[in-house]
Amino acid sequence: MKRQELEEIVKQDKAVEVFEAGIADALTYLDFPRGHHSRIRTTKGLERLFEEIKRRTRVVGVFPDETSLIALTTTVAIRVTEEWALRRYLEMGLLEAHEKVQVGASQFTKLSRR
């Protein structure tokens, strides 16, 4: 085999290792009710929060000290959290029903093993 072919195989092996190491984490959102999937499978909400913090800090420009930066960032985060709470970002009834089903399934599994 040529050196280039060997290097390509090594790269592919590393890619497979990375994929295998991260696939479980990437699919964690599937453990939640289907109605929540569209909200939790991406980081769009978090990205919007970071963009809002960037926008606000650019307006101020230079902060007198670290405490003032933390105060502004905390205020923005609290405001966004309140907005999410008012919009009912996730339907908690779905999550509660999903948890009941999971508990029932685990109890059934325990009983069936006896």
Secondary structure, 3 states (H helix, E strand, C coil): CCHHHHHHHHHHHHHHHHHHHHHHHHCHHHHCCHHHHHHHCCCHHHHHHHHHHHHHHHHHCCCCCHHHHHHHHHHHHHHHHHHHHHHCCCCHHHHHHHHHHHHHHHHHHHHHHC
